[in-house]
Amino acid sequence: MRVCLLLDEPTVSRYVADTLATLFAEPDVELTTVVYNEYEESRTPQETIERAIELREWTPVSLLTKLLGRPVPETDPVRLDFVVDLDSARTFHVRPSIVDGWKQRIPEETVESVAPHADVGIRFGFGFLVGPILSELDHGVLSFHHGDLREYRGMPMGFWEFVHGDDTAGITVQQLSETLDGGRIAALKTVPIDDLHTWGAVRRRLFVESDDMLATAVENIREGAVREPESLGDLYTLPRGAPVAKFVLKNATGYLRESI
């Protein structure tokens, strides 16, 4: 299986490094291509302020959660060349075009250069992808969704499962489509979270449990076991109002329980 990585930069999060190391330890999986995203999103100071106002109470809550919460080492940066051999991989640096104000489309000439040398793409960058990159590779583009997309789509990862008091949370590797978190399921894992007391702990467990998921997804592709989801869950976004208050109380209580 020849792999093309789609990245924003030549560093990846530690959980990404772990899952890539597991994947490329397979004797018949080869990295042939890396495509880097040259797009830089910029906001004026006024736009930044407007965005913070739009998010209302979530802006200070998320900042405090980051400042007061325990570190999530699975998000620490790791150089890609510490994980995989880049010497024989073809490298492209591209600036995607922006569709509908937020979706990203990799240029067709890049896709035409990549497709003969890769069977599947794996996305850890480029935001929401549309266009021929999703269809021209034999097995499309794989991407993590840290949630069971049959129940929870959107973001933030693990947040709504935590706030709703769910006993489990899902991890999906999806074969991307142009429907947000609506792709075919290449791998799916259900992870218990009922023993965890903070959102940070939920996130850490989901990252740790991701390490074998790409290898499983590639094996399922080989076996023809990629499947359409039976249904798609509700589409969630950053919280406002009552869910934020519920989160603050539950997370603060969880910090106290973890410290005892």
BADREN-267721 format. One record per residue (C-alpha): residue in one letter; z, y, x; residue number from 1. Coordinates in nm, 3 decimals, m for minus. Example, Ala and Ser with C-alpha at 12.3 -4.5 7.8 and 13.67 -1.06 7.14 Angstrom:
REM BADREN-267721
<rec resn="a" pz="0.780" py="m0.450" px="1.230" resi="1"/>
<rec resn="s" pz="0.714" py="m0.106" px="1.367" resi="2"/>
END
This chain:
REM BADREN-267721
<rec resn="m" pz="0.000" py="0.000" px="0.000" resi="1"/>
<rec resn="r" pz="m0.116" py="0.325" px="0.161" resi="2"/>
<rec resn="v" pz="0.110" py="0.619" px="0.081" resi="3"/>
<rec resn="c" pz="0.051" py="0.995" px="0.065" resi="4"/>
<rec resn="l" pz="0.366" py="1.210" px="0.069" resi="5"/>
<rec resn="l" pz="0.358" py="1.542" px="m0.117" resi="6"/>
<rec resn="l" pz="0.621" py="1.775" px="0.033" resi="7"/>
<rec resn="d" pz="0.724" py="2.138" px="0.049" resi="8"/>
<rec resn="e" pz="0.831" py="2.123" px="0.413" resi="9"/>
<rec resn="p" pz="0.881" py="1.876" px="0.703" resi="10"/>
<rec resn="t" pz="1.246" py="1.822" px="0.610" resi="11"/>
<rec resn="v" pz="1.377" py="1.616" px="0.320" resi="12"/>
<rec resn="s" pz="1.714" py="1.561" px="0.157" resi="13"/>
<rec resn="r" pz="1.922" py="1.276" px="0.292" resi="14"/>
<rec resn="y" pz="1.878" py="1.071" px="m0.024" resi="15"/>
<rec resn="v" pz="1.501" py="1.114" px="0.012" resi="16"/>
<rec resn="a" pz="1.523" py="1.005" px="0.375" resi="17"/>
<rec resn="d" pz="1.716" py="0.694" px="0.269" resi="18"/>
<rec resn="t" pz="1.471" py="0.592" px="m0.002" resi="19"/>
<rec resn="l" pz="1.172" py="0.654" px="0.225" resi="20"/>
<rec resn="a" pz="1.333" py="0.450" px="0.504" resi="21"/>
<rec resn="t" pz="1.381" py="0.161" px="0.260" resi="22"/>
<rec resn="l" pz="1.023" py="0.189" px="0.138" resi="23"/>
<rec resn="f" pz="0.859" py="0.203" px="0.480" resi="24"/>
<rec resn="a" pz="1.071" py="m0.084" px="0.608" resi="25"/>
<rec resn="e" pz="0.847" py="m0.302" px="0.390" resi="26"/>
<rec resn="p" pz="0.587" py="m0.461" px="0.622" resi="27"/>
<rec resn="d" pz="0.289" py="m0.389" px="0.395" resi="28"/>
<rec resn="v" pz="0.362" py="m0.023" px="0.314" resi="29"/>
<rec resn="e" pz="0.200" py="0.240" px="0.535" resi="30"/>
<rec resn="l" pz="0.221" py="0.619" px="0.549" resi="31"/>
<rec resn="t" pz="m0.134" py="0.749" px="0.589" resi="32"/>
<rec resn="t" pz="m0.123" py="1.108" px="0.462" resi="33"/>
<rec resn="v" pz="0.115" py="1.402" px="0.424" resi="34"/>
<rec resn="v" pz="0.028" py="1.707" px="0.214" resi="35"/>
<rec resn="y" pz="0.247" py="2.017" px="0.258" resi="36"/>
<rec resn="n" pz="0.280" py="2.289" px="m0.003" resi="37"/>
<rec resn="e" pz="0.204" py="2.638" px="0.130" resi="38"/>
<rec resn="y" pz="0.284" py="2.815" px="m0.197" resi="39"/>
<rec resn="e" pz="0.571" py="3.062" px="m0.176" resi="40"/>
<rec resn="e" pz="0.728" py="3.179" px="m0.498" resi="41"/>
<rec resn="s" pz="0.859" py="3.532" px="m0.477" resi="42"/>
<rec resn="r" pz="1.062" py="3.737" px="m0.721" resi="43"/>
<rec resn="t" pz="1.129" py="4.106" px="m0.711" resi="44"/>
<rec resn="p" pz="1.496" py="4.212" px="m0.720" resi="45"/>
<rec resn="q" pz="1.442" py="4.320" px="m1.080" resi="46"/>
<rec resn="e" pz="1.298" py="3.980" px="m1.173" resi="47"/>
<rec resn="t" pz="1.596" py="3.808" px="m1.008" resi="48"/>
<rec resn="i" pz="1.838" py="4.020" px="m1.210" resi="49"/>
<rec resn="e" pz="1.642" py="3.956" px="m1.530" resi="50"/>
<rec resn="r" pz="1.652" py="3.581" px="m1.464" resi="51"/>
<rec resn="a" pz="2.029" py="3.589" px="m1.407" resi="52"/>
<rec resn="i" pz="2.074" py="3.781" px="m1.734" resi="53"/>
<rec resn="e" pz="1.850" py="3.533" px="m1.914" resi="54"/>
<rec resn="l" pz="2.068" py="3.243" px="m1.797" resi="55"/>
<rec resn="r" pz="2.378" py="3.435" px="m1.907" resi="56"/>
<rec resn="e" pz="2.703" py="3.246" px="m1.852" resi="57"/>
<rec resn="w" pz="2.535" py="2.963" px="m1.657" resi="58"/>
<rec resn="t" pz="2.465" py="3.195" px="m1.361" resi="59"/>
<rec resn="p" pz="2.831" py="3.254" px="m1.257" resi="60"/>
<rec resn="v" pz="2.935" py="2.902" px="m1.358" resi="61"/>
<rec resn="s" pz="2.671" py="2.737" px="m1.140" resi="62"/>
<rec resn="l" pz="2.760" py="2.962" px="m0.846" resi="63"/>
<rec resn="l" pz="3.130" py="2.879" px="m0.878" resi="64"/>
<rec resn="t" pz="3.051" py="2.508" px="m0.911" resi="65"/>
<rec resn="k" pz="2.860" py="2.520" px="m0.583" resi="66"/>
<rec resn="l" pz="3.133" py="2.718" px="m0.408" resi="67"/>
<rec resn="l" pz="3.432" py="2.520" px="m0.532" resi="68"/>
<rec resn="g" pz="3.284" py="2.173" px="m0.568" resi="69"/>
<rec resn="r" pz="3.288" py="1.904" px="m0.306" resi="70"/>
<rec resn="p" pz="2.986" py="1.886" px="m0.074" resi="71"/>
<rec resn="v" pz="2.700" py="1.659" px="m0.172" resi="72"/>
<rec resn="p" pz="2.595" py="1.514" px="0.166" resi="73"/>
<rec resn="e" pz="2.301" py="1.335" px="0.005" resi="74"/>
<rec resn="t" pz="2.131" py="1.676" px="m0.021" resi="75"/>
<rec resn="d" pz="2.172" py="1.762" px="0.349" resi="76"/>
<rec resn="p" pz="1.837" py="1.821" px="0.523" resi="77"/>
<rec resn="v" pz="1.686" py="1.552" px="0.746" resi="78"/>
<rec resn="r" pz="1.375" py="1.595" px="0.958" resi="79"/>
<rec resn="l" pz="1.093" py="1.383" px="0.824" resi="80"/>
<rec resn="d" pz="0.992" py="1.262" px="1.171" resi="81"/>
<rec resn="f" pz="1.341" py="1.109" px="1.205" resi="82"/>
<rec resn="v" pz="1.256" py="0.882" px="0.912" resi="83"/>
<rec resn="v" pz="0.886" py="0.795" px="0.936" resi="84"/>
<rec resn="d" pz="0.619" py="0.782" px="1.204" resi="85"/>
<rec resn="l" pz="0.400" py="1.087" px="1.153" resi="86"/>
<rec resn="d" pz="0.174" py="1.037" px="1.455" resi="87"/>
<rec resn="s" pz="m0.094" py="0.841" px="1.273" resi="88"/>
<rec resn="a" pz="m0.071" py="1.026" px="0.940" resi="89"/>
<rec resn="r" pz="m0.338" py="1.272" px="0.832" resi="90"/>
<rec resn="t" pz="m0.180" py="1.611" px="0.755" resi="91"/>
<rec resn="f" pz="m0.294" py="1.879" px="0.511" resi="92"/>
<rec resn="h" pz="m0.145" py="2.222" px="0.438" resi="93"/>
<rec resn="v" pz="m0.260" py="2.353" px="0.101" resi="94"/>
<rec resn="r" pz="m0.193" py="2.640" px="m0.135" resi="95"/>
<rec resn="p" pz="m0.205" py="2.508" px="m0.491" resi="96"/>
<rec resn="s" pz="m0.342" py="2.719" px="m0.772" resi="97"/>
<rec resn="i" pz="m0.099" py="2.814" px="m1.049" resi="98"/>
<rec resn="v" pz="m0.180" py="2.697" px="m1.401" resi="99"/>
<rec resn="d" pz="m0.014" py="2.844" px="m1.713" resi="100"/>
<rec resn="g" pz="0.208" py="3.054" px="m1.490" resi="101"/>
<rec resn="w" pz="0.415" py="2.766" px="m1.345" resi="102"/>
<rec resn="k" pz="0.224" py="2.438" px="m1.302" resi="103"/>
<rec resn="q" pz="0.066" py="2.360" px="m0.965" resi="104"/>
<rec resn="r" pz="m0.282" py="2.217" px="m0.906" resi="105"/>
<rec resn="i" pz="m0.375" py="2.084" px="m0.562" resi="106"/>
<rec resn="p" pz="m0.732" py="2.187" px="m0.467" resi="107"/>
<rec resn="e" pz="m1.000" py="1.931" px="m0.549" resi="108"/>
<rec resn="e" pz="m1.136" py="1.934" px="m0.194" resi="109"/>
<rec resn="t" pz="m0.793" py="1.826" px="m0.067" resi="110"/>
<rec resn="v" pz="m0.774" py="1.549" px="m0.325" resi="111"/>
<rec resn="e" pz="m1.123" py="1.431" px="m0.223" resi="112"/>
<rec resn="s" pz="m1.005" py="1.411" px="0.140" resi="113"/>
<rec resn="v" pz="m0.681" py="1.231" px="0.054" resi="114"/>
<rec resn="a" pz="m0.801" py="0.976" px="m0.202" resi="115"/>
<rec resn="p" pz="m1.002" py="0.748" px="0.034" resi="116"/>
<rec resn="h" pz="m0.697" py="0.705" px="0.257" resi="117"/>
<rec resn="a" pz="m0.412" py="0.662" px="0.005" resi="118"/>
<rec resn="d" pz="m0.342" py="0.426" px="m0.283" resi="119"/>
<rec resn="v" pz="m0.042" py="0.613" px="m0.422" resi="120"/>
<rec resn="g" pz="0.117" py="0.955" px="m0.386" resi="121"/>
<rec resn="i" pz="0.490" py="1.019" px="m0.374" resi="122"/>
<rec resn="r" pz="0.606" py="1.366" px="m0.474" resi="123"/>
<rec resn="f" pz="0.906" py="1.543" px="m0.326" resi="124"/>
<rec resn="g" pz="0.759" py="1.891" px="m0.360" resi="125"/>
<rec resn="f" pz="0.494" py="2.098" px="m0.542" resi="126"/>
<rec resn="g" pz="0.688" py="2.143" px="m0.864" resi="127"/>
<rec resn="f" pz="0.512" py="2.028" px="m1.182" resi="128"/>
<rec resn="l" pz="0.174" py="1.884" px="m1.079" resi="129"/>
<rec resn="v" pz="m0.144" py="1.884" px="m1.284" resi="130"/>
<rec resn="g" pz="m0.506" py="1.816" px="m1.205" resi="131"/>
<rec resn="p" pz="m0.702" py="1.549" px="m1.019" resi="132"/>
<rec resn="i" pz="m0.425" py="1.449" px="m0.778" resi="133"/>
<rec resn="l" pz="m0.271" py="1.259" px="m1.072" resi="134"/>
<rec resn="s" pz="m0.584" py="1.056" px="m1.147" resi="135"/>
<rec resn="e" pz="m0.787" py="1.017" px="m0.827" resi="136"/>
<rec resn="l" pz="m0.541" py="0.796" px="m0.638" resi="137"/>
<rec resn="d" pz="m0.557" py="0.433" px="m0.752" resi="138"/>
<rec resn="h" pz="m0.192" py="0.427" px="m0.856" resi="139"/>
<rec resn="g" pz="m0.137" py="0.796" px="m0.926" resi="140"/>
<rec resn="v" pz="0.163" py="0.995" px="m0.805" resi="141"/>
<rec resn="l" pz="0.521" py="0.869" px="m0.821" resi="142"/>
<rec resn="s" pz="0.817" py="1.101" px="m0.866" resi="143"/>
<rec resn="f" pz="1.190" py="1.069" px="m0.923" resi="144"/>
<rec resn="h" pz="1.351" py="1.180" px="m1.246" resi="145"/>
<rec resn="h" pz="1.727" py="1.145" px="m1.220" resi="146"/>
<rec resn="g" pz="1.774" py="1.049" px="m1.582" resi="147"/>
<rec resn="d" pz="1.641" py="0.789" px="m1.823" resi="148"/>
<rec resn="l" pz="1.337" py="0.975" px="m1.957" resi="149"/>
<rec resn="r" pz="1.358" py="0.770" px="m2.276" resi="150"/>
<rec resn="e" pz="1.681" py="0.958" px="m2.350" resi="151"/>
<rec resn="y" pz="1.703" py="1.265" px="m2.127" resi="152"/>
<rec resn="r" pz="1.412" py="1.472" px="m1.999" resi="153"/>
<rec resn="g" pz="1.430" py="1.804" px="m1.819" resi="154"/>
<rec resn="m" pz="1.728" py="1.927" px="m1.622" resi="155"/>
<rec resn="p" pz="1.984" py="1.953" px="m1.465" resi="156"/>
<rec resn="m" pz="2.017" py="1.601" px="m1.329" resi="157"/>
<rec resn="g" pz="2.314" py="1.414" px="m1.471" resi="158"/>
<rec resn="f" pz="2.454" py="1.727" px="m1.635" resi="159"/>
<rec resn="w" pz="2.397" py="1.644" px="m1.998" resi="160"/>
<rec resn="e" pz="2.505" py="1.282" px="m1.959" resi="161"/>
<rec resn="f" pz="2.828" py="1.413" px="m1.805" resi="162"/>
<rec resn="v" pz="2.887" py="1.676" px="m2.075" resi="163"/>
<rec resn="h" pz="2.808" py="1.429" px="m2.353" resi="164"/>
<rec resn="g" pz="3.054" py="1.177" px="m2.211" resi="165"/>
<rec resn="d" pz="2.796" py="0.900" px="m2.165" resi="166"/>
<rec resn="d" pz="2.909" py="0.581" px="m1.994" resi="167"/>
<rec resn="t" pz="2.584" py="0.551" px="m1.798" resi="168"/>
<rec resn="a" pz="2.304" py="0.762" px="m1.658" resi="169"/>
<rec resn="g" pz="1.953" py="0.659" px="m1.566" resi="170"/>
<rec resn="i" pz="1.727" py="0.694" px="m1.263" resi="171"/>
<rec resn="t" pz="1.354" py="0.678" px="m1.328" resi="172"/>
<rec resn="v" pz="1.061" py="0.663" px="m1.088" resi="173"/>
<rec resn="q" pz="0.773" py="0.776" px="m1.304" resi="174"/>
<rec resn="q" pz="0.399" py="0.768" px="m1.255" resi="175"/>
<rec resn="l" pz="0.333" py="1.135" px="m1.326" resi="176"/>
<rec resn="s" pz="0.130" py="1.259" px="m1.620" resi="177"/>
<rec resn="e" pz="0.072" py="1.612" px="m1.746" resi="178"/>
<rec resn="t" pz="0.356" py="1.564" px="m1.995" resi="179"/>
<rec resn="l" pz="0.688" py="1.691" px="m1.859" resi="180"/>
<rec resn="d" pz="0.896" py="1.383" px="m1.769" resi="181"/>
<rec resn="g" pz="0.664" py="1.176" px="m1.983" resi="182"/>
<rec resn="g" pz="0.493" py="0.952" px="m1.728" resi="183"/>
<rec resn="r" pz="0.473" py="0.576" px="m1.717" resi="184"/>
<rec resn="i" pz="0.786" py="0.403" px="m1.586" resi="185"/>
<rec resn="a" pz="0.741" py="0.243" px="m1.242" resi="186"/>
<rec resn="a" pz="1.111" py="0.173" px="m1.188" resi="187"/>
<rec resn="l" pz="1.423" py="0.229" px="m1.393" resi="188"/>
<rec resn="k" pz="1.790" py="0.180" px="m1.310" resi="189"/>
<rec resn="t" pz="2.100" py="0.232" px="m1.523" resi="190"/>
<rec resn="v" pz="2.407" py="0.349" px="m1.333" resi="191"/>
<rec resn="p" pz="2.768" py="0.348" px="m1.464" resi="192"/>
<rec resn="i" pz="2.933" py="0.692" px="m1.458" resi="193"/>
<rec resn="d" pz="3.230" py="0.636" px="m1.689" resi="194"/>
<rec resn="d" pz="3.467" py="0.624" px="m1.389" resi="195"/>
<rec resn="l" pz="3.355" py="0.964" px="m1.258" resi="196"/>
<rec resn="h" pz="3.535" py="1.288" px="m1.341" resi="197"/>
<rec resn="t" pz="3.307" py="1.567" px="m1.215" resi="198"/>
<rec resn="w" pz="2.940" py="1.654" px="m1.234" resi="199"/>
<rec resn="g" pz="2.924" py="1.655" px="m0.854" resi="200"/>
<rec resn="a" pz="3.044" py="1.295" px="m0.846" resi="201"/>
<rec resn="v" pz="2.775" py="1.200" px="m1.099" resi="202"/>
<rec resn="r" pz="2.506" py="1.365" px="m0.888" resi="203"/>
<rec resn="r" pz="2.627" py="1.192" px="m0.571" resi="204"/>
<rec resn="r" pz="2.618" py="0.850" px="m0.737" resi="205"/>
<rec resn="l" pz="2.268" py="0.905" px="m0.874" resi="206"/>
<rec resn="f" pz="2.145" py="1.006" px="m0.529" resi="207"/>
<rec resn="v" pz="2.310" py="0.708" px="m0.357" resi="208"/>
<rec resn="e" pz="2.173" py="0.464" px="m0.615" resi="209"/>
<rec resn="s" pz="1.820" py="0.595" px="m0.556" resi="210"/>
<rec resn="d" pz="1.774" py="0.436" px="m0.215" resi="211"/>
<rec resn="d" pz="1.587" py="0.122" px="m0.329" resi="212"/>
<rec resn="m" pz="1.395" py="0.277" px="m0.616" resi="213"/>
<rec resn="l" pz="1.066" py="0.360" px="m0.442" resi="214"/>
<rec resn="a" pz="1.040" py="0.011" px="m0.295" resi="215"/>
<rec resn="t" pz="1.101" py="m0.131" px="m0.643" resi="216"/>
<rec resn="a" pz="0.840" py="0.101" px="m0.792" resi="217"/>
<rec resn="v" pz="0.575" py="m0.004" px="m0.539" resi="218"/>
<rec resn="e" pz="0.652" py="m0.370" px="m0.603" resi="219"/>
<rec resn="n" pz="0.619" py="m0.314" px="m0.977" resi="220"/>
<rec resn="i" pz="0.283" py="m0.146" px="m0.920" resi="221"/>
<rec resn="r" pz="0.163" py="m0.453" px="m0.731" resi="222"/>
<rec resn="e" pz="0.281" py="m0.681" px="m1.010" resi="223"/>
<rec resn="g" pz="0.131" py="m0.468" px="m1.287" resi="224"/>
<rec resn="a" pz="0.477" py="m0.400" px="m1.425" resi="225"/>
<rec resn="v" pz="0.439" py="m0.023" px="m1.472" resi="226"/>
<rec resn="r" pz="0.484" py="0.052" px="m1.841" resi="227"/>
<rec resn="e" pz="0.465" py="0.327" px="m2.096" resi="228"/>
<rec resn="p" pz="0.806" py="0.442" px="m2.222" resi="229"/>
<rec resn="e" pz="0.881" py="0.317" px="m2.571" resi="230"/>
<rec resn="s" pz="0.982" py="0.671" px="m2.663" resi="231"/>
<rec resn="l" pz="1.066" py="1.000" px="m2.493" resi="232"/>
<rec resn="g" pz="1.406" py="1.162" px="m2.504" resi="233"/>
<rec resn="d" pz="1.488" py="1.521" px="m2.590" resi="234"/>
<rec resn="l" pz="1.383" py="1.785" px="m2.341" resi="235"/>
<rec resn="y" pz="1.689" py="1.958" px="m2.194" resi="236"/>
<rec resn="t" pz="1.710" py="2.272" px="m1.985" resi="237"/>
<rec resn="l" pz="1.979" py="2.487" px="m1.822" resi="238"/>
<rec resn="p" pz="2.278" py="2.512" px="m2.056" resi="239"/>
<rec resn="r" pz="2.403" py="2.810" px="m2.251" resi="240"/>
<rec resn="g" pz="2.685" py="2.880" px="m2.489" resi="241"/>
<rec resn="a" pz="2.917" py="2.600" px="m2.602" resi="242"/>
<rec resn="p" pz="2.786" py="2.334" px="m2.357" resi="243"/>
<rec resn="v" pz="2.876" py="2.563" px="m2.065" resi="244"/>
<rec resn="a" pz="3.231" py="2.608" px="m2.194" resi="245"/>
<rec resn="k" pz="3.265" py="2.233" px="m2.246" resi="246"/>
<rec resn="f" pz="3.135" py="2.170" px="m1.895" resi="247"/>
<rec resn="v" pz="3.378" py="2.418" px="m1.735" resi="248"/>
<rec resn="l" pz="3.677" py="2.257" px="m1.906" resi="249"/>
<rec resn="k" pz="3.569" py="1.899" px="m1.835" resi="250"/>
<rec resn="n" pz="3.469" py="1.969" px="m1.474" resi="251"/>
<rec resn="a" pz="3.789" py="2.163" px="m1.398" resi="252"/>
<rec resn="t" pz="3.996" py="1.879" px="m1.544" resi="253"/>
<rec resn="g" pz="3.796" py="1.638" px="m1.330" resi="254"/>
<rec resn="y" pz="3.871" py="1.837" px="m1.013" resi="255"/>
<rec resn="l" pz="4.240" py="1.811" px="m1.091" resi="256"/>
<rec resn="r" pz="4.217" py="1.434" px="m1.151" resi="257"/>
<rec resn="e" pz="4.026" py="1.386" px="m0.823" resi="258"/>
<rec resn="s" pz="4.289" py="1.581" px="m0.630" resi="259"/>
<rec resn="i" pz="4.585" py="1.378" px="m0.755" resi="260"/>
END
